[in-house]
Amino acid sequence: MAEQRRNQRPSSGKPTGGRPTSGKPTSGGKPASGKKPDGKRPSSGGANSGGNRSSSAKSDERSQRWTPGSDRRDARPARGGDRPGRKSDWKRPADKQAERTAEQAIYDGPELPEGITGGELDRAITAQLKGLPEKLAARVARHLAAAGMVLEDDPETAYQHTLAARSRAPRLAVVREATGEAAYAAGHYAEALAELRAAKRMNGATAYLPIMADCHRALGKPQEALKLAKSPSVANFSPEAKAEMTIVEAGARRDLGQMDAALRTLELAPLLSKSRSPWVVRLRYAYADTLEAAGRDNDALTWFHRTYAIDSDELTDADIRAEALEKRLG
């Protein structure tokens, strides 16, 4: 019965109105040429197969059969360079190419300087890139290295390099941190604040707080800066980070017109430290500047001189400020 049901199924052959070519019974009841009268399939050949056709004849018939979709495949145009009217090396003329969108331009980033490999980065940074695919990690590393090279001289280009890195690896804290620091250097304070917040959410680090507080000051929100300055984590900062936060806190007090509070904030810092580190230089300079703003010119002159005495790297213009005060005081 199963054999009879199979023989009653419509042919899978081409529906041209003539005989189907599948070898199944025709609508007139006559068996197709490849079938025995009892409807059973012919044997596969050999000595006992009786009146079967040769295997070469069967092969010829099979080669002439239509298989579903074969004519459609043959009618399709070839792909790539074999397509009619196409050349494999064809390119749209430059004046006809669509302009890159702003998003695409950010993704591309500035041109990478020759010789930048990404190996210039600190190992702690490259270790965080290892979770990326190799080629992607290499590209991100090159943009970060390029940003570090030009950060002081061309902070805007450095920022664009970090944006290119962020477009490729937005979920890495080290990339968001670099983007925030470059944005801060380039004067993009809102963007810097957003990037450093993102980095802090990812890794829980608090070292960004002084920069974040200064971004609030730059955005006209000194009260927000003071909130960050009072964060419990500040107590565990390194001396350098504490000094930076003290300077920002004093600046926020000045923004609010609280000059006495600004001076007290700085006076609680280690202004008389024997260290000649940059953070001591910056503390002394901030104190001298605040003294002058408060109208205490003689005290300001003393602290500009003390600043200049340890500023061997000329981080500040303390000598110029001292000279100007001396002329004014006569």
N, C-alpha and C positions, 0 to 999 in steps of 0.2 A: 504493500500500500504506500509506503513511504516513497518507493521508486516511482509509482504512478503519480503521486502528488508533485514530485519534483519535475516529472515530464509534462505536467499541466501548467507549470508556471510560465508566464510570458517571457519571451526571449529577451536577453539583455542586448540583443543586436540592434542595429541602426533602424529606426522606425521609418523605413522608406516606402512601405505599402507592399513590398514584395516579400519573398520568403525570408524568414530570419535565418541568419547564418550560424546559429549556435549549434546546429545538429539536432535540435529537438523536433518533435513531430510537427508537421505543418497543419494549417487549419483544414486542409482537405482530407486529412486522415492518412495520407501517404507518409511512410517513414522517410526521413531525410536519408541521403545517400550513405551516411556513416552509421546507420542504425540497423539492427536486426529487426525482423517483423514483430518479435515478441516485446519490443520496447526496451530490452536490456542493452547495456552499453557493450560495444564490441570489446573483445579482449585486446590486450596491449600488444599483440603480435606474437611472433615466435612460430615454432613448428606446428603446434596444435591449433593455430588461430583460424584455420579454414580459409574463407574467401576474403580475409582482411586485406586492406590496401597496405602497401609498403610504408615503412616509417618515413621515407622521404616525401611521399605523397601527403601524409598527415601534416608533416612540417610545412609543406607548401600551403595547405589549407589554413593552418593556424596563422601563418604569416600574412594571409589575406584578410583575416578577421579584424573587425573593428573593435577596439577596446574603449570603454567609456572615457571620454575626455581626450582621446588621442588626436582627433581632428582639431580640437580647440587648442591643444598645446602646439600643434604644428602651425597653427595660424598666428600664434603670438609672435610679435617682433623680438628679435634677439636683444639681449641686454648689453649695456655698456657700449664699448666701441663698435659692436656689430650692429647696433640699432640704426635703421635707415636715417640718413641725414645727420648722424652724430659722429664725432671724432673723439677718440679716447682722451686726447689731450686738449679738448676744447675748453676754453675758459671764457667767462663773460667779460667783455671789455671793461676796463677800469672805470670808465665814465658811466657805465650802465650798472655797476654793482650797487647794491643797497648799502646805505650808510650804516655803520655800526651803531647800535643803540647805546644809550648811556650805561646800561647794565652790562652789555658786552664789553664796552671800553674799560669798565672797572675790572671785569674779570680778566681781561688781557693784561692790564696793568702797564706801567712804563716799561720801556725796553730794558732788558736785563744787561748789565755791563758784562763785557767779556771777562772771563776768568773767574766769575762768581760761580762757585760750585755748591754752596750751602755748607761745606765743610768748615767754613769760618765761624759757624755758630758754636756756642757752648754745648758741651755734651748733654747737660741737663735739658736743653731745648730740643736737641735732635732726638733724645730718648722719648720725648712726648710725641714725636712725629712717626714713630715706628708702627703705630697702629694703622697708618694709611698705606694704600698701595704704593709700591716702590717709586713709580714715576711721579705720582701725585705728591708724595713726600718730598721728592727731590725738587719739584717745582716750588712748593711752599717754602722749603728751606732756602732756595735761591732768592725768593722775594724778601724773606725775613732778613737774610744776610745783606741784601742790597739796601734795605731800609736802614739797617744799623750803620752802614757805611756813610750814608748821606744825611743822617738825622740832624746833626748839628748845623751843617752848611745849607741843606735844602730840605727842611722838615716837610714841606708840602709833597715833594716827590717821595720822601720816605713814607708819608701817609698813604699815598697812592699804591706803593708797593705792598703795604700791609693790607690794604683793601683787597688787592688781588689775592693775597694769601688767605684772607678771611672768606672770599668768595668760594675758595676751594675747600677750606677746612674750618667752617664756622663753629664747630663743636669742640674745638681744642682751646683750652684756657690760655695756653701760651700764645696762640694767635690773637685771641681777643685782647690779651694784655698788651701785646706789641702794638696792635691797632689803636688801643686807647692811649698809650704813651706817645705814639706818633701824632695822633689827633691833638693831644694836649700841646705838644711842641709846635704844631702848625697853627694853634689858636682856634681849633674847632672844639670848643669846650663842651657843648652839649653832646657831641658825638663821643668825645673822650669819656665823659661821665657814663654814657650808656654802655660803652665797650668795657670799661673797668667794672661796672656793676655786673655785667655778664660774666666776666672772668672770675669775680668774687663768688658768684653763685656756683660756678663750676668747681672751683678748687678750695673755696672757703678762706683764701688768703686775705689778710688784712693790711698787707704792705701798701696797698693802693690808696688807703684812706687819706693820706696827706694830699695826694694829687686830686682825689675826688673832692676833698674839702676846698681846695683852691679853685676847682672848676665851679663849685657853687658860688664862691666869691666873684669869679669872673662873670657869672650869669646873674649877678645882682642879688644873691641869696645868702648873705653873711650868716643869718641865723641857722641855716642848714649846715654851713661850714662849722659853726660852733657845736652843733649836735654831734658831728663826726669827731671833732676834737675831744669831746668828752666820752668817747667810746671806751669801755673797759679795756679793750685790747691794746690801747695806746700805752698802758703801763708796762706791757711786755715788749714794746718796741726796742730796737737797737738804738744806741745814742744818736746815730745819724737820722733815723726815722723820727725819733722824738723831737729832734731839733727842727726838722722840716714841719712837723705838725705845730710846734710852738710858733714858728714864724707865720704860718697860715692863720693860727688862732689870733695872734696879735694883729695881723692884718684885718681880720674880720671885726675885731674890736674897733679898730680905726675906722672901718667902713661905717660902723654904727655911731661914730663920734665919741667913742669911749676911750679917750686918749690915755687917761690914768690907768685904766684896766689893761690897755695894750702894753704899757710900760711895766706894770706888775707882772704880766704874763712872761715877758722877756727876762725880767730880773730874777725869776725863779729858775731860769735855765742856767747851765754851767758856762756863763760868759767868761769866767776867768780860768777856764781849763787850760792846761799847759799844752794840750794837743794843738797841732797846726793843721789838723784835718779840715777839709772844705766845709764841713758842717759847723765848725767853730767860727770860721771866717764868715759864713753866712749869718750866724747868730749875732755876732758883733756888729756886722754891717746893718742888720735889721734894727738893732738897738740904737745905733748912732742915728740912723735915718728917722726913727720914731722920736728920739730926743730933739732933733732939729724941727720936726713937725710940731712938737709940743712947745717950741719957742725956747728951748734950753740949749742955746748955741754953744756955749763954752763946754758943757758936758758932751755935746755932740762932737765937737772938735776933738776932744780927748779920745772918744771911742772910734772915730774915723782913723786917728793915728794908731790906735791899738789894732784896728782891723788891718791896716796897711802893713803893720809890722810882721804879721804872719801870713799875708797873702802873697806868697812867693809865686804862685801860678797866675796872679793877676785875674782872679775870678771876679773882682769888683772894681769899681772906680773910686775906691776909698781915698786914694791920693789926690784925685781931682776934687772930690768933695771937700777934703780937708783944706786944700789950697784956696778954694772958693770961700770957705768960711773964714779963713785967716784974713783974706782981703776985706771981707765984710766987717769983721771985728776990728780991723785996723791995727 
